[in-house]
Amino acid sequence: MRVERHPFTTLLEADITDYRKAGVVRVPRLLYGESLIHARGAAWEAYRYEAEPRWDQRGMTVLRGAGDWRSEGTLRDLVLGPLGESASALTGRAMRLFSGCFLYQEPECGRPTVRYSDAPYDPYDSAETITAWVALSDIPPERGCLSFIPGSHRDLGIVPVLRGPSVTLPLAAGDAVFHSARTVRWANGNTTTEPRIVLSARYMAADATYNGRPDPVTDPLGLTVGHPLGGADFPLITGALHE
């Protein structure tokens, strides 16, 4: 049985089962055809005009981030449409978008990331969190595809499980990985001569509240601890689950 949420997105029931068991699932060809072409074109345009170097202290890797879902139309349509619909279907909850952007890892940037999960750093308290990571170029192991410890999301992000059986997920352009913010992950560096180009979006439960941890998304908003995250800054994902 297939669960269809969007013309560009079809999830199998097995995808949903696997995600809830492992805290991570690969969805082949989530973007394809014109949707992939438009996303890749928007990513390159954002890179050309907006990208700035960024040092990721958690992963210890140099990235460039560009584009913002509020101002980039193709990105907005994807993170509020097929990616958000998939996030809601996988978690079985009403979800809000926290952030969405394009990410680039520079060519011949060989520094690998450490093993970590996002949850201890997230600026919100949320019963469910999920990240969509969509390859806009092929990402084999040598270009820094992600590795995970399936089931590590069950530790609730308090004592991360750094050891255990792992899985490495190479991606073709258009493939996606969805993972819980509590799932331990890491990546090799990009040792190829081409950049790693990704669309990344983070989602939280509809009733998530601000917890005061620093984050470039929430820091400028002047929020108080315990404040519900909603409104135009953190829109609710609408669609088949909520109609």
Residue, then its C-alpha position, 0 to 999 in steps of 0.5 A: m500500500r502506498v501513501e501518496r501525499h504530493p505529486f512529487t512524493t510517494l511513501l511506502e507503508a514500509d518507509i513509515t514503519d522503518y522510520r519509526k523503528a530505526g529513526v532514519v529512512r532513505v526515500p529514493r527519487l523523492l525529487y525527480g524530473e522538473s522538480l529536481i531540475h528546478a531545485r538544483g537550479a535554485a541551489w546553484e543560484a543561491y550559492r552564486y549570490e548568497a553562500e557564505p562559509r560556515w564552521d559547523q562546531r558540532g560536525m567540525t566541517v566547513l560548509r556553505g549555507a544559502g537560500d532561505w525558504r521565506s525568500e526563495g520560491t522553489l525552496r519554499d514550495l518544497v519544504l512546505g510541500p513534499l518534504g513537509e508532507s513526508a515529514s508529517a506522514l513519517t512521524g504521524r503528527a502535525m509538524r511545523l517547519f523550523s528551517g530550510c536552506f541549501l547546504y554545500q560542502e566544498p570539493e576536496c574538503g576531507r575533514p569528516t564529522v564526529r558522531y552526534s545527534d541534533a537534539p541536544y542543540d535544538p532550541y525547541d522542546s518537541a515530542e517529535t523532530i525530523t530532518a529532511w536531507v535531499a541530495l541535489s547531486d550524487i552523493p557517494p561515500e567519497r562525497g560525504c554521504l551520511s551514516f547513522i546508528p539505527g535505533s539510537h533515537r530511542d535514547l531521547g538525545i540524553v545519552p547518545v549511543l555512539r557505538g553500535p551497528s551503523v548504516t551508510l546511505p549513498l544517495a543519487a540526485g533526488d534521493a532523500v534521507f529523513h532522520s530524527a534529530r535524536t538519531v546519531r549520525w556522521a559523514n566522511g569528508n568530500t574528497t571529490t572535485e565536485p561540491r556536495i549539494v543538499l536541500s536541508a529542512r528541519y521540522m518539529a511538532a506543532d506544539a513545540t516550545y522555545n527552550g532558550r538554546p542559542d540558534p541563528v534561527t531563533d536568536p533574532l526573534g527575542l523569544t522567551v523560554g516556553h514560548p510556543l513556536g508558530g505563526a509565519d516564522f514556523p508555519l504548520i505543514t498543511g495537507a492530507l494529514h490535516e484536512 
